[in-house]
């Protein structure tokens, strides 16, 4: 890669020609084959989500979340009313197409339309959603909106550096590890070193092709088992 320099011989970044600020994500449904993402609605979703989360009987799904676990539906609904109804973070409910039930939440946050950057986070999957096709497709739908629909340049994933599950999920989904910010925040009375990951618009076409190949019905047998793993595709998307 040839380094660009200015008239002083100083290294400078690539031009971003004809850039204009991107639109803020709309509060509209994102429809997939196995799931859909709906703008969060406490009236419609709170009871279903709380019931689905209750299958996590020991509360381990909340270990690395700033919120939860919740004492009851009223507590959960109060949190949702307070924390989930704004434009940033912008929460969505993940609804299973098979059952019609709400089974998880995820949000766009730190939305920087001027620079075309946003983060996905506050992901809370009930046990029924975890390790399913819908769990992956929900993340793909959110990326497609960011890159294909809105034209953002950078999409971020951040998590507690000790959260091995989240870090593995980021790599499986094609995010690139960028480093650890030590003592970045505190939550639940403890320190969090934050691991940073990203996908850029330059890498997105190859990652999107990996998702398309993995999500294709022919990649799954009659029992719903994958033939090619997503990790195998996203770890070497150029091989597609």
Order of alpha helices (4+ residues) and beta strands (2+ residues): beta-beta-beta-beta-alpha-alpha-beta-beta-beta-alpha-beta-alpha-beta-beta-alpha-alpha
